[in-house]
Amino acid sequence: MLNFYDSRKNFLGIENSSLAKSNAIIIPFGYEKTVSYGKGTSKGPEEILKASRQLELYDEHFKCEPFETILPLTLKKPSIPKKEADGLIKLKRIIEQVLSLNKFPLTLGGEHTITSACIEALLKKEKSLTILQFDAHADLRNSYENNHYSHACAMRRSLDNKNIDLISIGVRSMSKYEASYCNNNKKRITSFLAQDIDKWNLNKLERKLKDKKLYITFDIDAFDSSLMPATGTPEPGGLFWNDVIKVLEVASRSSKIYGADICELSPIKSMHSCNFLAAKLAYKILSYSLLKN
């Protein structure tokens, strides 16, 4: 049985609707097992929820308050098992339960490793998926620090499922091995590199996304480090807010979005802007996923 926070602790601070009327469930899952530099992602979900309760709820693009249609519920923070594999299995089962209720799952991590568990849960319902990855890093290593389930392997573990394609947005840091892997898997991987942002063809992106069953994974380090320093491995040369919104708009009108996650926020004490940015991003992803664009 799923248990939910009330308005004192939930996403947006709104009064809960009934489960029957809700269209989305927020899953705070601060899984942090393999972070390799700056730590603190386990605290990300709580700070996103806290900041979300300060958001204005009117959306100037949709010209409404999207929460009135979405009516999100927020799962009470689950305990996370100590063993890496057990934690991922637990998240997979939670998402399977959310999907069985025909609700949209938005998972707040935690490190990026969680995405493979989310994908495996969705593949029990859908035969194929396209992942839309916002990220500074390719995350295509087969192993990192002798761990196949490192956060640096998040997309590679997802691509272990043969019926998964990947479109990455904003990558600007990868190993020689990852670059070679991308080059050898062009039929499954399309990259819109950050260095080429002035040349991005959003019509090409729209064609790629046309009629796809989409899952959005957003590593918060996709944002430029000047905008988002509160992450374990911030990278210069990244995305800004309007860059992200343009891609979400294309995805919304081209595809059906089946789920999403936001990962790798490592809160910095008294730096509220980063938590607020992640919270507004969560609201935008829900809105673009569940409202007609």
C-alpha positions in Angstrom: 0.0 0.0 0.0 1.3 3.5 -0.9 1.4 6.1 1.8 1.5 9.8 0.9 2.7 13.0 2.5 0.1 15.7 3.3 0.4 19.4 2.3 3.0 20.1 5.0 5.6 17.9 3.3 4.3 17.1 -0.2 5.2 18.5 -3.6 3.8 22.0 -4.1 2.2 22.1 -0.6 -1.2 21.5 -2.1 -4.2 19.7 -0.5 -4.1 16.1 -1.6 -6.7 14.8 -4.0 -8.0 11.3 -3.9 -5.8 8.6 -5.5 -8.5 8.0 -8.1 -8.4 11.6 -9.3 -4.6 12.0 -9.2 -2.6 11.7 -12.5 0.9 11.6 -11.1 2.8 10.3 -8.1 6.1 11.9 -6.9 8.6 9.4 -5.6 11.4 10.8 -3.4 14.2 8.2 -3.5 17.5 9.5 -2.2 19.5 6.6 -3.4 23.2 7.4 -3.0 25.7 4.5 -3.3 28.3 5.3 -5.9 28.8 9.0 -6.0 32.4 9.5 -7.0 33.2 13.2 -6.2 30.8 15.7 -4.4 28.3 13.9 -2.2 24.9 14.7 -0.9 22.4 13.5 -3.5 20.6 11.6 -0.8 19.3 15.0 0.5 18.2 16.1 -2.9 14.6 14.9 -2.9 13.7 16.5 0.5 15.1 19.9 -0.6 13.2 19.7 -3.9 10.0 19.1 -2.1 10.7 21.8 0.4 11.5 24.4 -2.3 8.4 23.3 -4.4 6.1 24.6 -1.7 7.3 28.1 -2.5 6.5 27.9 -6.3 3.9 30.1 -7.9 1.5 27.6 -9.4 0.3 29.5 -12.5 2.2 28.6 -15.7 2.4 31.4 -18.3 2.9 28.9 -21.2 -0.2 26.8 -20.4 -2.1 29.8 -19.0 -3.4 27.8 -16.1 -2.3 26.2 -12.8 -1.3 22.8 -14.1 -1.5 21.1 -10.7 -5.3 21.4 -10.9 -5.3 18.9 -13.7 -2.3 16.8 -12.6 -3.3 16.6 -8.9 0.0 15.0 -7.9 0.4 12.9 -4.8 3.8 12.6 -3.1 4.9 9.2 -1.7 6.3 9.3 1.8 10.1 8.8 1.7 10.8 5.1 1.5 13.6 3.5 3.5 16.5 2.5 1.1 18.2 -0.8 1.7 22.0 -0.8 2.3 22.8 -3.1 -0.6 22.9 -1.4 -4.0 21.0 -4.1 -5.8 18.3 -4.2 -3.1 17.8 -0.5 -3.4 17.3 -0.6 -7.1 14.9 -3.5 -6.8 12.8 -1.7 -4.2 12.5 1.4 -6.5 11.6 -0.8 -9.5 8.8 -2.4 -7.4 7.5 1.0 -6.3 7.3 2.3 -9.8 5.6 -0.9 -11.0 3.0 -0.3 -8.3 2.6 3.3 -9.5 2.2 2.2 -13.1 -0.3 -0.5 -12.1 -2.5 2.4 -10.9 -2.1 4.1 -14.3 -0.3 7.1 -12.7 2.7 9.0 -14.1 5.8 8.3 -12.0 8.2 11.2 -11.3 11.2 10.0 -9.3 13.4 12.5 -7.4 16.9 11.1 -6.8 19.4 10.5 -5.6 22.1 9.6 -7.9 21.6 8.8 -11.6 21.9 5.0 -11.1 18.2 5.0 -10.3 17.2 5.4 -14.0 17.9 1.8 -15.0 15.4 0.7 -12.3 12.8 3.1 -13.6 13.3 1.9 -17.2 13.0 -1.8 -16.2 9.7 -1.1 -14.5 8.3 0.7 -17.5 9.4 -2.0 -19.9 7.0 -4.4 -18.1 4.2 -2.3 -19.6 5.8 -0.9 -22.8 7.6 -3.0 -25.5 10.0 -0.1 -26.3 11.0 3.3 -25.0 13.1 6.2 -26.1 15.1 7.9 -23.3 15.5 11.6 -23.5 18.6 12.3 -21.4 19.6 15.7 -20.2 23.1 15.4 -18.8 26.6 16.9 -18.8 28.0 13.4 -18.9 27.4 10.5 -21.3 27.0 7.9 -18.5 27.9 5.2 -21.0 30.7 3.5 -19.2 30.3 -0.2 -18.8 31.9 0.0 -15.4 33.4 2.7 -13.2 35.5 2.1 -10.2 34.9 -1.6 -10.6 31.1 -1.1 -10.4 28.7 -1.9 -13.2 26.0 0.0 -11.4 27.9 3.3 -10.9 26.1 6.5 -11.6 28.6 6.9 -14.5 27.0 3.8 -16.1 23.3 4.9 -15.9 22.6 5.1 -19.6 24.7 2.0 -20.4 22.7 -0.1 -18.0 19.5 1.3 -19.5 20.7 0.4 -23.0 21.4 -3.2 -21.9 17.7 -3.5 -22.7 17.7 -4.0 -26.5 14.4 -2.2 -27.1 15.7 1.1 -25.8 16.9 4.1 -27.8 18.7 7.1 -26.4 18.6 10.8 -27.3 21.1 12.8 -25.2 20.9 16.6 -24.7 23.8 18.7 -23.4 26.5 16.2 -23.0 30.0 17.8 -22.8 32.1 15.3 -20.8 32.9 11.7 -21.8 35.7 9.2 -21.9 37.4 8.0 -25.1 35.6 4.7 -24.6 32.2 6.4 -24.3 32.9 8.4 -27.5 33.7 5.2 -29.3 30.6 3.4 -28.0 28.4 6.3 -29.2 30.1 6.2 -32.6 29.5 2.4 -32.9 25.8 2.6 -31.8 24.5 5.5 -34.0 21.3 3.6 -34.7 20.4 3.7 -31.0 22.1 6.9 -29.8 21.6 10.4 -31.0 23.6 13.2 -29.3 22.9 16.9 -29.2 26.2 18.0 -27.7 26.4 21.2 -25.7 29.3 22.5 -27.8 26.9 22.5 -30.8 24.0 24.2 -29.1 24.1 27.2 -31.5 23.7 24.7 -34.4 21.0 22.4 -32.8 18.2 21.6 -35.3 15.1 21.3 -33.2 13.2 20.1 -36.3 15.6 17.2 -36.4 14.9 16.5 -32.8 11.2 16.7 -33.4 11.5 14.1 -36.2 13.5 11.9 -34.0 10.9 12.1 -31.2 7.9 11.8 -33.5 5.3 9.3 -32.0 7.9 7.9 -29.6 7.1 6.5 -26.2 9.4 8.7 -24.1 11.0 8.6 -20.7 12.8 11.8 -19.5 15.8 11.5 -17.3 17.3 14.8 -16.1 20.7 14.9 -14.4 20.7 18.3 -12.9 24.4 18.8 -14.0 23.0 19.3 -17.5 22.6 22.9 -16.4 25.7 25.1 -16.7 27.7 25.1 -13.5 27.1 28.9 -13.1 23.4 28.1 -12.8 23.7 24.8 -11.0 26.8 24.4 -8.8 24.8 22.1 -6.4 25.8 18.8 -8.0 28.6 16.3 -7.5 30.4 17.0 -10.8 29.4 20.4 -12.2 30.5 21.1 -15.7 31.0 24.5 -17.5 29.5 25.1 -20.9 26.0 23.7 -20.1 22.4 24.4 -20.6 20.3 27.3 -19.4 16.6 27.4 -18.5 15.2 28.4 -21.8 17.4 25.8 -23.7 15.7 23.1 -21.6 12.2 24.5 -22.0 12.6 24.5 -25.8 13.5 20.8 -25.8 10.6 20.0 -23.4 8.2 21.8 -25.7 9.4 19.7 -28.7 9.1 16.5 -26.7 5.7 17.3 -25.4 4.1 17.9 -28.9 6.0 15.1 -30.6 5.8 12.2 -28.2 3.9 10.6 -25.3 5.9 10.9 -22.1 5.5 7.9 -19.8 7.7 8.8 -16.8 10.6 10.9 -15.7 13.3 11.4 -13.1 15.4 14.2 -11.8 18.8 13.3 -10.3 22.1 14.4 -8.8 21.0 17.5 -6.9 23.5 17.8 -4.0 22.1 20.7 -1.9 24.4 23.5 -0.7 23.5 25.0 2.6 21.8 28.4 2.2 21.9 28.2 -1.7 18.2 28.0 -2.2 18.3 28.9 -5.9 19.5 25.5 -6.9 16.8 23.7 -5.0 14.2 26.0 -6.4 15.4 25.5 -9.9 15.1 21.7 -9.5 11.6 22.1 -8.0 10.4 24.3 -10.9 11.9 21.9 -13.4 9.9 19.1 -11.8 6.7 21.1 -12.1 7.5 21.9 -15.7 8.3 18.3 -16.6 5.0 17.2 -15.1 3.1 19.9 -17.0 4.7 19.2 -20.3 4.1 15.5 -19.8 0.5 15.6 -18.7 -1.0 18.7 -20.3 -1.5 19.3 -24.0 1.1 21.6 -25.4 
